[in-house]
Amino acid sequence: MSEFSFEGRVAVVTGAGRGIGRAHARLLAERGAKVVVNDLGGSMEGEGADVGPAQKVVDEIMALGGTACADTHDVSTPAGGEAIIGTALEQFGRVDVLVNNAGIIRYAGLPEIDAENLERHLAVHLLGSFNTMRAAWPHFVEQRYGRIVLTTSSGMFDLDNNLSYAAAKAGTIGMARSAKLAGEPHNIKVNLIAPAAMTRMGGGPDADDAEPVEGMLHMPAAAVAPMAAYLAHESCPVSGEVFTAGADRFAHLFLASTEGYVHQDGLATVEDVAANWDPINDEKDYYVPTDLMSWSGAFLKHQFPGS
């Protein structure tokens, strides 16, 4: 058996009926996990429902000798989150891994975007991750073990007509950073993955197993799954971190701060800020805060010289 086995583990993967979620579920099952394949089965805009996509992935896993069951509850409601975790407990008796991949996208930007667009994205991406994580948390605490992988996106860096999606995906980072601290005493690790794959939501063909074509980008969902599986494994060494994966590249994405400019002799003026714009933005000596207290200590160190 491989070093990175999930034998004896139960994994829940949301949004696993197609694309990236399907790849996650199949790899975890291949490595020995019993998998709850959750997918509402709707359109990429979040409309409709269909048990077909989740059941199809279950059938694929079973045909390959794995163990899985389908779940079609809606992550965007607290009751749905509880029910998804409940499926793992009812079918397999425990839950060890939660991979939150469910998502929607409805392209819109300012000024025409409406509040309903933003609310729906937050409900699925951010609250959906919260609902399932909160439902699984007591079980992780009780067994003193849990692995959570949330899905963020490079879309947060900005993309035209993508305001709601970017806001929701950026929100998952703050949530994971806070959950990391709550999980530390209980051996619960929470990390994030920003995938890069040509799926129906990523603007690619609606085909999960597309073969490479010479001269064209090849970004299959399966190329993302190894990072998600590593973050979901018991040997994962980090928590609260963001990793990108796809198209044969894996990287660490992090939040950093410049050293900046320290003003002396009274309150700074707008002119002082403008005059020191270059040192404020100089990335030469940036640092990577591990948490809020780490950042505060670095930001305020000039207040305590000699400490």
Long-range contacts (C-beta under 8 A, 24 or more apart in sequence): 1-32, 2-31, 4-31, 4-229, 4-230, 4-233, 4-235, 5-31, 5-32, 6-31, 6-32, 6-33, 6-97, 6-229, 6-232, 6-233, 7-31, 7-32, 7-33, 8-32, 9-33, 9-34, 9-96, 9-97, 9-234, 10-34, 10-35, 10-36, 10-88, 10-92, 10-93, 10-94, 10-95, 10-96, 10-97, 11-35, 11-36, 11-95, 11-96, 11-97, 11-98, 11-99, 11-232, 12-36, 12-38, 12-71, 12-84, 12-85, 12-87, 12-88, 12-95, 12-97, 12-98, 12-99, 12-132, 12-136, 13-37, 13-38, 13-99, 13-101, 14-38, 14-39, 14-75, 14-84, 14-99, 14-100, 14-101, 14-102, 14-128, 14-132, 15-39, 15-75, 15-100, 15-101, 15-102, 15-103, 16-54, 16-57, 16-99, 16-101, 17-41, 17-52, 17-53, 17-54, 17-56, 17-57, 18-53, 18-199, 18-200, 18-206, 18-208, 19-197, 19-199, 19-200, 19-201, 19-202, 19-208, 19-221, 20-101, 20-151, 20-195, 20-197, 20-199, 20-221, 20-224, 20-225, 21-99, 21-101, 21-102, 22-57, 22-208, 22-221, 23-208, 23-220, 23-221, 23-222, 23-224, 23-225, 24-99, 24-101, 24-224, 24-225, 24-228, 24-229, 25-57, 25-61, 25-68, 26-57, 26-60, 26-61, 26-64, 26-66, 26-222, 26-225, 27-222, 27-225, 27-226, 27-228, 27-229, 28-97, 28-99, 28-229, 28-232, 29-61, 29-64, 29-66, 29-67, 29-68, 30-64, 30-66, 31-229, 33-96, 33-97, 34-67, 34-68, 34-91, 34-92, 35-61, 35-66, 35-67, 35-68, 35-69, 36-68, 36-69, 36-71, 36-84, 36-87, 36-88, 36-91, 36-92, 37-61, 37-68, 37-69, 37-70, 37-71, 38-70, 38-71, 38-72, 38-73, 38-75, 38-84, 38-87, 38-102, 39-70, 39-71, 39-72, 39-102, 40-72, 40-73, 40-74, 40-75, 40-102, 41-72, 42-104, 44-104, 44-105, 44-200, 44-201, 45-104, 45-105, 45-106, 46-104, 46-106, 46-120, 46-124, 67-92, 75-100, 75-102, 75-124, 75-127, 75-128, 75-129, 75-131, 75-132, 76-123, 76-124, 76-127, 76-128, 76-131, 77-131, 78-131, 78-134, 78-135, 80-131, 81-128, 81-130, 81-131, 81-132, 81-133, 81-134, 81-135, 82-131, 82-135, 84-132, 84-135, 85-132, 85-135, 85-136, 85-139, 86-135, 89-139, 94-139, 94-143, 95-136, 95-139, 95-140, 95-146, 96-140, 96-143, 96-145, 96-146, 96-147, 97-146, 97-147, 97-148, 97-149, 97-232, 98-132, 98-133, 98-136, 98-146, 98-147, 98-148, 98-149, 99-148, 99-149, 99-151, 99-228, 99-232, 100-128, 100-129, 100-132, 100-133, 100-148, 100-149, 100-150, 100-151, 100-172, 101-151, 102-128, 103-128, 103-151, 103-201, 105-162, 105-165, 105-201, 106-164, 107-161, 107-162, 108-161, 108-163, 108-164, 109-160, 109-161, 109-162, 109-163, 110-163, 113-163, 113-164, 117-164, 118-163, 118-164, 118-167, 120-164, 121-164, 121-165, 121-167, 121-168, 122-164, 122-167, 122-168, 122-171, 124-168, 125-151, 125-165, 125-168, 125-169, 125-171, 125-172, 126-168, 126-171, 126-172, 126-175, 129-172, 129-175, 130-175, 133-179, 133-190, 137-188, 140-183, 140-186, 140-188, 141-186, 141-188, 144-186, 144-187, 145-186, 145-187, 145-188, 145-234, 146-183, 146-186, 146-187, 146-188, 146-189, 147-188, 147-189, 147-231, 147-232, 147-233, 147-234, 147-236, 148-176, 148-179, 148-183, 148-188, 148-189, 148-190, 148-191, 149-191, 149-192, 149-193, 149-228, 149-231, 149-232, 150-175, 150-176, 150-190, 150-191, 150-192, 150-193, 151-192, 151-193, 151-194, 151-195, 152-192, 152-193, 152-194, 152-242, 153-194, 153-195, 154-194, 154-196, 154-244, 173-242, 173-255, 176-240, 176-242, 177-240, 177-291, 179-240, 180-239, 180-240, 180-291, 181-240, 181-291, 183-239, 184-239, 188-239, 189-231, 189-236, 189-238, 189-239, 190-239, 190-240, 191-231, 191-236, 191-238, 191-239, 191-240, 191-241, 191-242, 191-243, 192-241, 192-242, 192-243, 193-224, 193-227, 193-228, 193-231, 193-242, 193-243, 193-244, 193-245, 194-242, 194-243, 194-244, 194-245, 194-253, 195-221, 195-224, 195-244, 195-245, 195-246, 196-224, 196-244, 196-245, 196-246, 196-247, 196-249, 197-221, 197-223, 197-224, 197-246, 197-247, 217-247, 218-247, 219-246, 219-247, 223-247, 223-248, 226-250, 240-290, 240-291, 254-288, 255-288, 255-289, 256-283, 256-286, 256-287, 256-288, 256-289, 257-286, 257-287, 257-288, 257-289, 257-295, 257-298, 257-299, 258-282, 258-283, 258-285, 258-286, 259-285, 259-286, 259-287, 262-302
